[in-house]
Amino acid sequence: MKKTDNQILTIFGASGDLTERKLIPAVFNLFKRGFLPENYAILGVSRTDFSDEEYRKKVVFDNPHLKASKDNPGELENFAKMVFYQSIDTKAVVDYQLLANRLKTLCNDCHTDQNYIFYLSTPPSLYSVISKNLGEAQLNTEEKGWKRLIVEKPFGYTLESAKELNNQLLESFKEDQIYRIDHYLGKETVQNTLVARFGNTIFEPLWNRIYIEKVEITAAESVGVEKRGGYYDGSGALRDMIQNHLLQLVSLVTMEPPARMDAESIHNEKLKLFRSLRPLTQDDIRDNVIRGQYLNSTIGDKQYPGYREESGVDPESRTETFAALKFYIDNWRWADVPFFVRTGKRLPTRVSEVVIHFKPNHHHLFSQRRIANSQNVLVFRIQPNEGILLKFGLKVPGNGFKVETVNMDFQYDGLTDAYVPEAYERLLLDCMQGDATLYARGDSVIAAWEFVDPILKAWKDDPDLPVYGYPSGTWGPEQANALIENGHGWRNPCANLVDDGLYCEL
Ligand code: BG6
């Protein structure tokens, strides 16, 4: 096991939703599993006035997202002892002296070294201010311990602003101190795409244009924008999910084998891949990028509001809650293989998966009408039930050679003693150990923006590009189906990994 140094985690945006829902629970799980170093502290930082005790009550004792073990009543108390709070005005450089002093005191009291992670879980407009102020207060220097900065998404709003943010961060921190988090990369099956490809002999020889017909990626959510209408209306599905999570996923599924399993080798391959994405022309954006917005509908006996009726959303909003696109990767391995990616809110179910469609075999021995035998399909189910499914043809018992598609699947929940860590848990531990493999490097984030930015510009500048409505609880606008040629359509996944071709969960 890698060594985890004694350290302090400082969370900016300490009274926010992410801290309560994901960050504190992630550290708590690491604590329960014995992954924290001997000396460790969490310092929450925000403007609100809390004492240490009040903050502990909020994020530990009253936090509904912490799952304490029933047989260990002292667990919460022991964890809470590591949690502290400091109120500062994050915009005021003078307040960073307060922070520096508090960190020093904590180092003495808790016997941690001066190894600090600063987690930016604030509105994005504060990222560059905080990093600059940390630099002014010398909290970026590494003479007496390492310093790391974790930056939450969204990383930029456009290509320009992403470049600007990157440059601003690099004024105070070096690239190897900056950890741009993308929680999709912390998901078990996302990492499994690498293991399946590069840890076996049977997949990689087929992983190219000669054997693969097309690749589909779906990230569907059944919820709407919930309480985040204000944020979401300024973002939309392309920025919220595709620019980051889904393009990161595309890169892992398609990149070349890295020389080594380390951050630099993987980041280099991902960058190469992003640079091979064929830029979308205006015609491609018109024909191959579909956006939609959910409309109100009744599912069962429940009435769901349309997007424009959600709180915080402009009643005339043209922000997309669904986006689907078709694109190509111009390199030796993937020339002419179409990629289809879609995501949306208020779809029939919550599911994310990657579907690899292999080409049909070239000689159809078992088909009377000489049409292609059913094709092989490999599915990586990322959530909710992590697993892998392979579809292939087998003989139906009896006379003749009737072929039927069968499923071979592996699901993690079948392993009773397998603990599947939450994405934030895995990623935080990696940062604590100085491993940036599952974080995004600046140049590849910019390269992903270069691909997405023309779509955002076209949507902004051309009012004729439609936003299609789709009833809540359906698989998005019909036009998205037409993207996949030959009438085969998308695999509309069900909650159960092996069911498909059905309209489930409606
Ligand atoms: C976030 C988006 O990054 O990812 C949300 O801002 C989205 O809108 C969420 O709901 C999806 O993540 P997960 O892990 O629930 O699939």
Residues whose N, C-alpha, C, O or C-beta is under 5 A from the ligand:
A	BS01	BG6	D240
